[in-house]
Amino acid sequence: MKILVLGSGGREHALVWKIAQSPRVSRLWCAPGNAGTDSEQLVANGTSVTNVPIPTDDLDALLAFAREHHPDLTVVGPDNPLALGVVDRFQAAGFPIWGPNKKAAQFESSKAFSQDFMNRHGIPTAASGTFTDPTVAKEFCRKLSGRCAVKADGLALGKGVLLTTSVGAAERAVDEILVRRSFGAAGERLVIQELIEGPEISLHALCDGRTARLFPTSQDHKRALDGDLGLNTGGMGAYSPTPFLDDRQLEEVGRQILDPWLRGCQAEGIDYRGILYPGVILTSQGPKVLEFNARFGDPETQVYLTRLDGDLVELLLASVEGRLDRVELRWRPEASVCVVMASGGYPENYAKGEVIRGLGEITHLPCAQVFHAGTAHRGGEVVTHGGRVLGVTAWGATLSEARNRAYTAVDRIRFEGAHFRRDIGAKGLARG
């Protein structure tokens, strides 16, 4: 099989890494890829992965590449091409592609659509409202005593959410998004949710339009600094599994969320094939969905794919072809931890082009893998090229062992301005 992966982040490097392990794959491209994706080799024939310098939002160029090279499957990593309709374009041209179509991708591309869908179909979620008028939005904030999650309606690279605990802060958040348009067109509308409390977990389910196969739990760390302080980011680290739900409880949470979601999709003619990723708060009243994402989480992908036992390509094909009811997801019992190393200043302004040293030392460490995100090649060296630079991932028999291995690897890697959280997985250890 020839496979094309779309994307350039840590999630896409993890997808490439796992897909390259499939004996079915004879050629693998990544568009545009990074300095890690093209270092992977296929187990089937030893061929290196090829990076293709096409941005994921250039749908015309991606389709032209597909017409020239005829991939047997295209795998979409990030949210933006899904929202633009890359799946619809490829399907119309006769190319198999994995990921939700434009209609289904609205679960992520519009928080208002997603919130209304949950309300219509009885999916447990927070009290909320959707607004275009800042005055009316601020009135709703006051009704919630300022304890709000103020969200840009559209895509904002995982950063379009402002959490507030006072009326003044909530009103400033409304102005930030709706008046000053800090998140651009994504903030033409905003969704305000009540701020609900409890452990937050990331759920993932592989879907084929009729069946949803639930993954184990994971937990992301969104804030930039230890102790969940600092600005929201795209994610500073993750681990799996979490100790907050046992197998029976996870199955029950899945029933409460995925069953009505599937019924709602069928009732509204939404053919959802891909990953559904609900962010969930485990409240004292039960699980509540904060929002839906229409693709793999990043850095959750890194911890999931290091635990997945078996051929990812087989699962992706089953999702595309509507036969998930006939396959089984198998997971290794080990825990996995991913620590994100970011550029100095991220998630605000940061420098690019800093040389990354120590990557070669990681190859000698047990049960460790560095997934590149914001990296590039320059004159024979690997340099920083984004805010989140590396996802340093390790696995072990226990969460503690996996965490120690991950931080041992992190401490071998150096680049100017590097920063990372030292408490990834700490909540799991405290609970466990």
Steps between C-alpha positions, in 0.01 A plus 500: 500500500598860436391739775501881525486663846398866524653718771826618652468467878572249772170324435599446137849374587336248735259393224787462253705305757217254562388470136861430397487187719225345288622220272240611247658840431745526209510879459426776750487877449436778751382845388667717606660296781786608726860406583383182672251358251756453223734317739258207527543185291243245390532155654375343176791610280728740688389796285515840671189713543491790254398850606294688241516883527126565467311688775198317639264783401604491132234253396557551127871410529425201724247369251744552212759296693244224554417494128867463417599242764170317569518431876289206607407690817540858622504558877407848624667617822403863577162669529533778242499288179204304639307824553593611146356180355810304396315172558213604272745611227699174510190283511349683202820428307488132594787491753443312828560733795471463877337776703156661538351689208427873519150453645627264769804718576263771624521330840836674530486782249196653672464483877151646463395212271650249740335653807160516330537137387573388857198689629274352231606141565533490877877472519613613847668839476533833676239777500588728210403773257613617156549871433596759240402804711755580774239670720275194502802274550608698807150474646530121476841515668346687791232231535784251541672729756794524263590131530522441128679330216489763224569334163553622148248314282746403225843338478775677696785246518377369834543840666164672452373437855524744791410374849377756752391501865372856538253722316769751409725234353211347308403835349861562397507156338187587300665820377822312422324256269193683369617863488878493457483178296817360653423167332403652166203364309469214751361759743212631288277305739578374845369228725490555875475199729467480873835412656460146626738325736655157522780299338521561126572205271537456127284229347557374147280276289565359155183525292371365168155664474324227699745369761723681749794318661606671821869548588641486855509829690774760474556839659637810329669797671385821330658772712855612421640477853519249785198483727265585212614862502572728207330535164308232315705314239442232242612250767819471706488127565277197548492155653292185467330324665361719776389369842172692500282233336520122518396289200138474613472873564660581165248279325216678682635845410526384141135394504388834646689700236553287189161326482292822476769653278476211252120514503514874441738462207274241338191715558667804342666322209858546624728223370787525747811298409816579690590583859257669735681657793273633777663694779317390816477629858419239764272708723326397820179480291661272240704550182442815296638572154687829470538480122552262212806477278489333160855360493764341719615712791855631511683388718249223579584327170858450615397308812221306329706376207786388722244285685304374198565131436456409136484651153362855494446480124251215545302711745499806275378293206224348714392852596491616137325186375234481773603169659621598847249260650723218373833618642641524850718772650778352713709696747827424670474511881791744534451865589628768263601861573570782253679819612487790254814711465400846377676807369570782744202736511243247375197534479577864425792626290796266462818469293557245224820348368659390828722194458374191684770285656491162674245325278747225416538413868134399526544205262700324774233544767250216565134541408531861382407677177529868404215622283587817311248783473642847428829391343678546166826407328764769452847432369516148634362597843155477653367839614189632670222610267193540720362556849472138604827350384522140623278244671740290705314176567583193707317195628539258788326249723366778724422868461790583728745298289374651174518849645856454628610371160338794323671759718833317473468542124393864528810578704722376214355747248608864479406806299504871581192610696358150542228473762276218614282402792649283775164371625363300208319200648521633858119498540491136401771409749325693777172323430655159443 
